Amino acid sequence: MELLVELLSGAAGAALVAGIFTVAQKRSAKKDAKSKALRYIMLYIIQERAKQHIKDEKITMEDRRALHHWHDLYHNGLGGNGDADALMAQVDRLQLDTEY
């Protein structure tokens, strides 16, 4: 009888741990997907705004700060891979537009 209790409690314990692990994995995957989607959206915004300023050949200080803020959140906050670094270097070389 004690052997049966030990086997059942061991199996039940293993099932409980496996269930908790499965739930944790699903939550983690969902979080990872949301984080990845947010990175793509932020990268798209950075790219589009930067390309427009590069095309215009100028940028306001306010827009430059905003782009740097977005880039910092993308790169450091969300673990972006550096895809926007080259664009940000071009943005930093743009002439400052003081007429705004």
N, C-alpha and C positions, 0 to 999 in steps of 0.2 A: 504494500500500500504506500509506504513512504517513497519507494522507488517511483511509483506512478505519479505521486505528487511532485517529486523532484523533476521528472520528465516533463510533466504538464507545465509546471511553473517555469522551467527552463525554456520550453517551446513558447510559452506565452510571453515570457520576457524577451525572447529573441524576436517574436512577431511584433511586440510593442516597439522595440528599438528599430526594427525594419520599417514599421509604419511611420514612426517619427522621422526617420531618415528620408523616406520617400516624400513626405510632406515638405520637409526642409529643402529637398532638391527641387521640387516643383516651384516652391516660393522663390528659391534662388534663381532658377531659370527664368521665371517671370520677371524678377527684378533685373536680371541681366538683359533681357529683351527690351525692357523699358529704358534702361540705361543706354543701350546701344542705339535705340531709336532716337533718344534725346541727343546723343552725340552726332548722329547723322543730320538731325534738324539744325543743331547749332552750327555744324560745319557748313551746311548749305547757306545759312544766313551769313556767316562770316565770309564765305566765298563770294556770294552775290553782292554784298555791301562793298567788300574790298575791290572787286572787279569794277564796280561802278565808279568808285573814287579813282582807281587807276586810269580808267577811261577818261574821266574828267580832268585828270592830271593835277588834282588838288583835293584837299580835305580840310575840314574845320578841326580845331583842337578837340571840340566836344565829340565829333564823330570818331576821331582817332582814339580818344579815351574809351568810348563805348566799344569800339572794335577790340581794343586791348582787354577790356573787361570780359567780353564774350570769349575771346581767345583764351584768357586765363581760366575761365570756367570750363571751357571745352577741354583744354589741354591738361590742366592740373586737377581741376575738380572732378572731371569725368574720365580722365585717363585717355584723352585723345592721343592719336599716334603721331602728331607732328605734320599732318597734311596741310595745315594752314600756316605753318611757319614761314614758308617762302613768300606767301601773299602778304603776311604781316611785315616782312622785311621791306617789300615794295611799298606798302602803305607808309612805313616810317620814313621813306625817302621822298614822299610826295610833298609838294609845296603846300604850306599852310594857307588856307583861305580865311582871311580876316574879315571878309564882307559877308556877314550873316546876321 
